[in-house]
Amino acid sequence: MRFFNVYRRWFWLFSLEFFLATIIATQTHELGHIAVAESLGYETQLSYGSMSYNHKGFSEDKDVIAWRNMFKDLNPDQEPTEAQNKEAKRLFEKIRAKFPRDQEHTFYITLGGPVQTILSCFIGLFILAYRSSDKQENFKIVDWLAVFMSLFVLREVFNTVIAAGSYFINGTNDFSGDEFGISSYLGFNQWTIPIMTAILGAIIASFVIFMIVPKKYRFTFILAGFFGSILGFVLWFNYLGPWLFL
């Protein structure tokens, strides 16, 4: 059947695009957190798969510097002494009192990542709708770019599926994902927001793949999606990301 034809050149092109989209979606998601944190007056730092934020002047504070330097000279197999642990705990409590976490700010910063991801998705959908991309005979480069933007929302599906797998296989009950934190802050069951965003992501992705992507390339696109995304995830989080953010 023609639907199951695999176009080799398109497979490698789509794979490259999914590879890049995985990295771009990850970084822009973290930039969503950073945008909110900086708007609230925090100093921030971007990493390859996360971000960190602290009060202004945190990194220059003498107690923070002392706490960070406490175990710097220890060998990897050397345990800190009881006195060192006691001093580290004292410094940590002093730092926490000096730079308290604002739970409301934490919520807004956590929200920034998923909002950015979903907003990027809707921008992609808007472009597709504006250009009437269902007329597949006129599909152009901008339409493909909009398709990949709209599929950023697959991050929501991926995270929830991975968490569900961890729950059923390993019995994990404590999840650190943004959507779980948002649910907990709002007083919902921790799975409420992840499941809602995963359903939204699955609906949007299904619509884009099966209604927007030209039928001729659809099967090739799906295969390349699995290959390129997995390759992008593995290479970025295990090799390229750590190397670039040394």
Backbone hydrogen bonds in HBPLUS format (Angstrom, degrees):
<---DONOR---> <-ACCEPTOR-->    atom                        ^
c    i                          cat <-CA-CA->   ^        H-A-AA   ^      H-
h    n   atom  resd res      DA  || num        DHA   H-A  angle D-A-AA Bond
n    s   type  num  typ     dist DA aas  dist angle  dist       angle   num
A0004-PHE N   A0001-MET O   3.16 MM   3  5.74 139.3  2.33 112.2 121.1     1
A0005-ASN N   A0002-ARG O   3.08 MM   3  5.30 165.0  2.10 113.5 115.5     2
A0011-PHE N   A0007-TYR O   2.75 MM   4  5.94 148.6  1.84 156.0 167.0     3
A0012-TRP N   A0008-ARG O   3.14 MM   4  6.46 162.0  2.17 156.3 157.7     4
A0013-LEU N   A0009-ARG O   3.08 MM   4  6.29 153.0  2.15 143.9 152.1     5
A0014-PHE N   A0010-TRP O   2.77 MM   4  5.87 170.2  1.78 153.9 156.7     6
A0015-SER N   A0011-PHE O   2.86 MM   4  5.97 155.0  1.93 143.9 151.9     7
A0016-LEU N   A0012-TRP O   3.03 MM   4  6.16 157.1  2.09 140.5 145.7     8
A0017-GLU N   A0013-LEU O   3.04 MM   4  6.32 156.3  2.10 146.4 153.2     9
A0018-PHE N   A0014-PHE O   2.81 MM   4  6.11 156.7  1.87 154.6 160.8    10
A0019-PHE N   A0015-SER O   2.85 MM   4  6.02 153.1  1.92 145.9 154.1    11
A0020-LEU N   A0016-LEU O   2.94 MM   4  6.21 163.4  1.97 151.9 154.9    12
A0021-ALA N   A0017-GLU O   2.79 MM   4  5.89 156.0  1.84 144.9 152.9    13
A0022-THR N   A0018-PHE O   2.93 MM   4  6.02 150.6  2.02 144.7 150.7    14
A0024-ILE N   A0020-LEU O   2.86 MM   4  6.10 170.4  1.87 158.5 161.5    15
A0025-ALA N   A0021-ALA O   2.77 MM   4  5.73 163.2  1.80 147.0 152.3    16
A0026-THR N   A0022-THR O   3.15 MM   4  6.18 151.5  2.24 135.3 142.7    17
A0027-GLN N   A0023-ILE O   3.01 MM   4  6.27 165.9  2.03 155.1 158.1    18
A0028-THR N   A0024-ILE O   2.87 MM   4  5.99 166.7  1.89 155.6 159.6    19
A0029-HIS N   A0025-ALA O   3.02 MM   4  5.96 145.8  2.14 135.3 144.4    20
A0030-GLU N   A0026-THR O   3.19 MM   4  6.50 158.2  2.24 145.2 150.0    21
A0031-LEU N   A0027-GLN O   2.90 MM   4  6.18 147.6  2.00 143.5 153.6    22
A0032-GLY N   A0028-THR O   2.96 MM   4  6.21 132.1  2.19 136.9 148.4    23
A0032-GLY N   A0029-HIS O   3.08 MM   3  5.14 131.8  2.32  95.4 108.6    24
A0033-HIS N   A0029-HIS O   3.38 MM   4  6.90 147.5  2.50 142.7 149.7    25
A0034-ILE N   A0030-GLU O   2.99 MM   4  6.33 159.3  2.04 147.1 153.2    26
A0035-ALA N   A0031-LEU O   2.81 MM   4  5.95 156.1  1.87 146.2 151.6    27
A0036-VAL N   A0032-GLY O   3.40 MM   4  6.61 160.4  2.44 143.2 146.8    28
A0037-ALA N   A0033-HIS O   2.96 MM   4  6.21 167.5  1.97 154.5 158.5    29
A0038-GLU N   A0034-ILE O   2.84 MM   4  5.97 169.0  1.85 158.6 160.6    30
A0039-SER N   A0035-ALA O   3.09 MM   4  6.16 144.7  2.22 135.0 144.7    31
A0040-LEU N   A0036-VAL O   3.10 MM   4  6.37 129.0  2.37 142.2 155.3    32
A0040-LEU N   A0037-ALA O   3.11 MM   3  5.19 137.9  2.29  96.7 108.6    33
A0042-TYR N   A0037-ALA O   3.09 MM   5  5.51 167.4  2.10 144.5 142.0    34
A0041-GLY N   A0038-GLU O   3.08 MM   3  4.97 160.9  2.12 100.2 105.5    35
A0043-GLU N   A0054-ASN O   2.80 MM  11  5.44 158.1  1.85 168.2 170.4    36
A0054-ASN N   A0043-GLU O   2.91 MM  11  5.44 153.5  1.98 152.9 161.4    37
A0045-GLN N   A0052-SER O   2.89 MM   7  5.27 142.1  2.04 151.3 151.9    38
A0052-SER N   A0045-GLN O   2.94 MM   7  5.27 152.3  2.01 146.8 155.3    39
A0047-SER N   A0050-SER O   2.85 MM   3  5.17 153.1  1.93 158.9 152.2    40
A0058-PHE N   A0055-HIS O   3.03 MM   3  5.44 153.8  2.10 138.7 137.3    41
A0060-GLU N   A0057-GLY O   3.25 MM   3  5.35 133.3  2.48  98.4 110.6    42
A0061-ASP N   A0058-PHE O   3.17 MM   3  5.35 158.4  2.22 107.1 113.8    43
A0065-ILE N   A0061-ASP O   2.99 MM   4  6.28 161.6  2.02 155.7 161.0    44
A0066-ALA N   A0062-LYS O   2.96 MM   4  6.10 158.2  2.01 141.5 147.8    45
A0067-TRP N   A0063-ASP O   2.88 MM   4  6.03 155.4  1.94 143.8 150.7    46
A0068-ARG N   A0064-VAL O   2.93 MM   4  6.12 157.9  1.98 150.1 155.8    47
A0069-ASN N   A0065-ILE O   3.01 MM   4  6.15 140.2  2.17 142.5 153.1    48
A0070-MET N   A0067-TRP O   3.42 MM   3  5.32 156.3  2.48  97.5 104.2    49
A0072-LYS N   A0069-ASN O   3.37 MM   3  5.12 162.4  2.41 100.0 105.0    50
A0074-LEU N   A0071-PHE O   3.27 MM   3  5.44 161.9  2.30 106.2 111.7    51
A0078-GLN N   A0075-ASN O   2.94 MM   3  5.05 166.0  1.96 115.7 119.0    52
A0085-ASN N   A0081-THR O   2.98 MM   4  6.30 160.8  2.01 153.3 158.2    53
A0086-LYS N   A0082-GLU O   2.94 MM   4  6.11 155.5  2.00 146.5 153.5    54
A0087-GLU N   A0083-ALA O   2.95 MM   4  6.15 157.8  2.00 145.7 151.5    55
A0088-ALA N   A0084-GLN O   2.86 MM   4  6.03 156.3  1.92 148.4 155.3    56
A0089-LYS N   A0085-ASN O   2.96 MM   4  6.15 157.0  2.01 146.0 151.7    57
A0090-ARG N   A0086-LYS O   3.01 MM   4  6.25 154.1  2.08 143.7 150.8    58
A0091-LEU N   A0087-GLU O   2.92 MM   4  6.16 162.8  1.95 150.8 155.1    59
A0092-PHE N   A0088-ALA O   2.87 MM   4  6.03 157.5  1.92 146.8 153.6    60
A0093-GLU N   A0089-LYS O   3.00 MM   4  6.20 162.6  2.03 150.2 153.7    61
A0094-LYS N   A0090-ARG O   3.04 MM   4  6.24 153.1  2.11 144.1 151.9    62
A0095-ILE N   A0091-LEU O   2.82 MM   4  6.09 156.3  1.88 152.4 158.9    63
A0096-ARG N   A0092-PHE O   2.88 MM   4  6.08 160.8  1.91 151.3 156.7    64
A0097-ALA N   A0093-GLU O   3.02 MM   4  6.17 148.6  2.12 140.7 148.5    65
A0098-LYS N   A0094-LYS O   2.99 MM   4  6.18 146.7  2.11 140.5 150.0    66
A0099-PHE N   A0095-ILE O   2.78 MM   4  5.92 151.3  1.86 153.7 161.3    67
A0106-THR N   A0102-ASP O   2.90 MM   4  6.19 158.1  1.95 154.1 161.2    68
A0107-PHE N   A0103-GLN O   2.97 MM   4  6.20 150.3  2.06 141.7 148.9    69
A0108-TYR N   A0104-GLU O   3.07 MM   4  6.42 162.4  2.10 150.9 154.4    70
A0109-ILE N   A0105-HIS O   2.89 MM   4  6.12 162.8  1.92 157.0 161.8    71
A0110-THR N   A0106-THR O   2.91 MM   4  6.02 158.5  1.96 145.9 152.2    72
A0111-LEU N   A0107-PHE O   2.88 MM   4  6.07 153.0  1.95 148.4 156.3    73
A0112-GLY N   A0108-TYR O   3.06 MM   4  6.25 134.8  2.27 138.6 149.7    74
A0112-GLY N   A0109-ILE O   3.17 MM   3  5.14 130.2  2.44  93.4 106.4    75
A0115-VAL N   A0111-LEU O   3.08 MM   4  6.15 163.4  2.11 161.4 166.7    76
A0116-GLN N   A0112-GLY O   3.03 MM   4  6.07 155.1  2.09 140.2 146.7    77
A0117-THR N   A0113-GLY O   3.03 MM   4  6.33 161.0  2.07 154.5 159.9    78
A0118-ILE N   A0114-PRO O   2.92 MM   4  6.09 168.9  1.93 154.3 156.7    79
A0119-LEU N   A0115-VAL O   2.79 MM   4  5.85 154.5  1.86 147.4 155.6    80
A0120-SER N   A0116-GLN O   2.91 MM   4  6.09 158.7  1.96 149.2 154.1    81
A0121-CYS N   A0117-THR O   3.12 MM   4  6.39 153.4  2.19 141.3 148.7    82
A0122-PHE N   A0118-ILE O   2.97 MM   4  6.31 156.7  2.02 149.3 154.6    83
A0123-ILE N   A0119-LEU O   2.92 MM   4  6.19 146.8  2.03 148.4 157.9    84
A0124-GLY N   A0120-SER O   3.03 MM   4  6.31 158.6  2.07 148.5 153.7    85
A0125-LEU N   A0121-CYS O   2.95 MM   4  6.32 155.4  2.01 147.9 155.2    86
A0126-PHE N   A0122-PHE O   2.84 MM   4  5.98 152.2  1.92 141.4 149.0    87
A0127-ILE N   A0123-ILE O   2.97 MM   4  6.28 157.2  2.03 150.3 155.6    88
A0128-LEU N   A0124-GLY O   3.03 MM   4  6.31 160.8  2.06 149.8 154.9    89
A0129-ALA N   A0125-LEU O   2.86 MM   4  6.10 156.3  1.92 149.3 155.9    90
A0130-TYR N   A0126-PHE O   2.77 MM   4  5.92 161.4  1.80 151.6 157.4    91
A0131-ARG N   A0127-ILE O   2.96 MM   4  6.07 153.4  2.03 147.8 154.2    92
A0133-SER N   A0128-LEU O   2.94 MM   5  5.12 171.3  1.94 154.5 156.8    93
A0132-SER N   A0129-ALA O   3.09 MM   3  4.94 154.8  2.15  98.4 106.0    94
A0135-LYS N   A0132-SER O   3.08 MM   3  6.15 170.4  2.09 127.6 130.4    95
A0136-GLN N   A0134-ASP O   2.92 MM   2  5.29 124.8  2.23 108.0  91.7    96
A0138-ASN N   A0135-LYS O   3.02 MM   3  6.03 169.4  2.03 131.1 134.6    97
A0139-PHE N   A0136-GLN O   3.31 MM   3  5.18 160.7  2.35 111.8 109.1    98
A0143-ASP N   A0140-LYS O   3.03 MM   3  5.24 125.6  2.33 100.1 114.3    99
A0144-TRP N   A0140-LYS O   3.16 MM   4  6.62 152.2  2.24 149.8 157.3   100
A0145-LEU N   A0141-ILE O   2.94 MM   4  6.28 159.5  1.98 155.7 161.6   101
A0146-ALA N   A0142-VAL O   2.96 MM   4  6.14 153.3  2.03 140.8 148.0   102
A0147-VAL N   A0143-ASP O   2.88 MM   4  6.14 146.4  1.99 143.3 153.1   103
A0148-PHE N   A0144-TRP O   3.03 MM   4  6.37 160.9  2.06 153.1 156.3   104
A0149-MET N   A0145-LEU O   2.97 MM   4  6.26 153.1  2.04 145.8 153.8   105
A0150-SER N   A0146-ALA O   2.92 MM   4  6.10 160.5  1.95 148.2 153.2   106
A0151-LEU N   A0147-VAL O   3.05 MM   4  6.30 135.8  2.25 141.4 153.7   107
A0152-PHE N   A0149-MET O   3.08 MM   3  5.40 163.8  2.11 109.9 114.4   108
A0154-LEU N   A0151-LEU O   2.97 MM   3  5.52 166.0  1.99 115.0 119.7   109
A0155-ARG N   A0152-PHE O   3.07 MM   3  6.04 170.8  2.08 125.0 128.0   110
A0156-GLU N   A0153-VAL O   2.96 MM   3  5.64 141.5  2.11 116.7 124.3   111
A0157-VAL N   A0154-LEU O   3.10 MM   3  5.00 117.8  2.50  93.3 108.3   112
A0158-PHE N   A0154-LEU O   2.85 MM   4  6.09 171.0  1.86 159.8 161.6   113
A0159-ASN N   A0155-ARG O   2.97 MM   4  6.07 173.0  1.97 153.8 155.3   114
A0160-THR N   A0156-GLU O   3.34 MM   4  6.34 159.3  2.38 136.4 141.8   115
A0161-VAL N   A0157-VAL O   2.94 MM   4  6.11 162.0  1.97 156.5 161.9   116
A0162-ILE N   A0158-PHE O   2.94 MM   4  6.11 164.3  1.96 155.8 160.0   117
A0163-ALA N   A0159-ASN O   2.99 MM   4  6.14 156.3  2.05 141.6 148.5   118
A0164-ALA N   A0160-THR O   2.86 MM   4  6.05 155.6  1.92 146.5 153.4   119
A0165-GLY N   A0161-VAL O   2.92 MM   4  6.13 156.1  1.97 147.8 154.3   120
A0166-SER N   A0162-ILE O   2.96 MM   4  6.21 154.9  2.02 146.2 152.9   121
A0167-TYR N   A0163-ALA O   2.90 MM   4  6.14 146.4  2.01 143.8 153.4   122
A0168-PHE N   A0164-ALA O   2.96 MM   4  6.23 164.7  1.98 155.2 157.6   123
A0169-ILE N   A0165-GLY O   2.87 MM   4  5.83 156.3  1.93 148.6 155.7   124
A0170-ASN N   A0166-SER O   2.90 MM   4  5.25 145.2  2.02 124.3 135.6   125
A0172-THR N   A0166-SER O   3.35 MM   6  5.77 167.9  2.36 126.6 123.5   126
A0171-GLY N   A0167-TYR O   2.96 MM   4  4.51 127.9  2.24 110.9 121.2   127
A0181-GLY N   A0177-GLY O   3.11 MM   4  6.44 158.2  2.16 154.7 161.0   128
A0182-ILE N   A0178-ASP O   2.89 MM   4  6.21 153.5  1.96 154.3 162.5   129
A0183-SER N   A0179-GLU O   3.04 MM   4  6.22 161.6  2.08 143.7 148.2   130
A0184-SER N   A0180-PHE O   3.03 MM   4  6.27 163.3  2.06 148.6 152.9   131
A0185-TYR N   A0181-GLY O   2.96 MM   4  6.14 160.6  2.00 148.5 153.6   132
A0186-LEU N   A0182-ILE O   3.07 MM   4  6.26 154.1  2.14 149.4 155.8   133
A0188-PHE N   A0183-SER O   2.91 MM   5  5.07 150.9  1.99 157.8 151.2   134
A0187-GLY N   A0184-SER O   3.09 MM   3  5.09 153.6  2.16 100.8 109.0   135
A0192-THR N   A0189-ASN O   2.95 MM   3  5.56 166.8  1.96 126.4 130.8   136
A0195-ILE N   A0191-TRP O   3.00 MM   4  5.95 163.5  2.03 152.2 156.7   137
A0196-MET N   A0192-THR O   3.05 MM   4  6.24 159.5  2.09 148.8 155.1   138
A0197-THR N   A0193-ILE O   2.89 MM   4  6.05 170.1  1.90 162.1 163.9   139
A0198-ALA N   A0194-PRO O   2.90 MM   4  5.94 148.0  2.00 141.2 150.8   140
A0199-ILE N   A0195-ILE O   2.93 MM   4  6.09 157.6  1.98 147.9 153.0   141
A0200-LEU N   A0196-MET O   3.00 MM   4  6.24 163.0  2.03 147.1 152.1   142
A0201-GLY N   A0197-THR O   2.84 MM   4  5.99 159.5  1.88 143.4 149.4   143
A0202-ALA N   A0198-ALA O   2.86 MM   4  6.05 156.6  1.91 147.5 153.7   144
A0203-ILE N   A0199-ILE O   2.96 MM   4  6.16 158.9  2.00 152.6 157.7   145
A0204-ILE N   A0200-LEU O   3.01 MM   4  6.22 171.5  2.01 155.7 157.9   146
A0205-ALA N   A0201-GLY O   2.88 MM   4  5.95 168.3  1.90 151.0 155.0   147
A0206-SER N   A0202-ALA O   2.96 MM   4  5.95 158.1  2.00 141.0 147.4   148
A0207-PHE N   A0203-ILE O   2.98 MM   4  6.17 157.8  2.03 148.1 154.4   149
A0208-VAL N   A0204-ILE O   2.92 MM   4  6.17 166.7  1.94 157.0 160.1   150
A0209-ILE N   A0205-ALA O   2.90 MM   4  5.98 169.7  1.91 153.3 156.5   151
A0210-PHE N   A0206-SER O   2.92 MM   4  5.78 163.9  1.95 145.4 150.8   152
A0211-MET N   A0207-PHE O   2.81 MM   4  5.27 133.9  2.02 138.2 146.6   153
A0212-ILE N   A0208-VAL O   3.03 MM   4  4.81 141.9  2.18 115.3 125.1   154
A0213-VAL N   A0208-VAL O   2.92 MM   5  6.31 156.3  1.98 166.6 174.3   155
A0217-TYR N   A0214-PRO O   3.00 MM   3  5.70 138.8  2.17 118.6 127.8   156
A0218-ARG N   A0215-LYS O   3.23 MM   3  4.96 153.2  2.30  98.7 106.7   157
A0221-PHE N   A0217-TYR O   2.82 MM   4  5.91 155.6  1.87 157.3 165.6   158
A0222-ILE N   A0218-ARG O   2.95 MM   4  6.24 155.3  2.01 151.4 157.1   159
A0223-LEU N   A0219-PHE O   3.04 MM   4  6.29 170.3  2.05 154.7 156.6   160
A0224-ALA N   A0220-THR O   2.92 MM   4  6.04 164.7  1.95 150.3 155.3   161
A0225-GLY N   A0221-PHE O   2.85 MM   4  5.97 139.3  2.02 138.7 150.5   162
A0226-PHE N   A0222-ILE O   3.19 MM   4  6.58 155.6  2.25 153.3 156.3   163
A0227-PHE N   A0223-LEU O   3.09 MM   4  6.37 174.1  2.10 154.7 156.3   164
A0228-GLY N   A0224-ALA O   2.71 MM   4  5.61 165.1  1.73 150.7 155.2   165
A0229-SER N   A0225-GLY O   3.06 MM   4  5.76 156.9  2.12 136.4 143.5   166
A0230-ILE N   A0226-PHE O   3.12 MM   4  6.06 164.1  2.15 144.2 149.1   167
A0231-LEU N   A0227-PHE O   2.98 MM   4  6.07 163.9  2.00 150.4 155.7   168
A0232-GLY N   A0228-GLY O   2.84 MM   4  5.90 156.1  1.90 141.2 148.5   169
A0233-PHE N   A0229-SER O   2.85 MM   4  6.03 159.7  1.90 148.7 154.1   170
A0234-VAL N   A0230-ILE O   2.95 MM   4  6.13 172.0  1.96 155.4 157.2   171
A0235-LEU N   A0231-LEU O   2.92 MM   4  5.97 171.0  1.92 154.1 156.8   172
A0236-TRP N   A0232-GLY O   2.91 MM   4  5.72 158.7  1.96 142.4 149.4   173
A0237-PHE N   A0233-PHE O   3.07 MM   4  5.97 167.4  2.09 146.1 150.0   174
A0238-ASN N   A0234-VAL O   3.06 MM   4  5.79 140.6  2.22 140.3 149.8   175
A0239-TYR N   A0235-LEU O   2.90 MM   4  5.19 145.8  2.02 131.8 139.2   176
A0240-LEU N   A0235-LEU O   2.75 MM   5  5.89 146.2  1.86 147.7 155.8   177
A0241-GLY N   A0236-TRP O   2.70 MM   5  4.80 139.8  1.85 125.1 137.5   178
A0243-TRP N   A0239-TYR O   3.11 MM   4  6.14 151.6  2.19 146.8 155.3   179
A0244-LEU N   A0240-LEU O   2.86 MM   4  6.04 162.2  1.89 158.0 162.3   180
A0245-PHE N   A0241-GLY O   2.98 MM   4  6.07 149.0  2.08 155.5 164.0   181
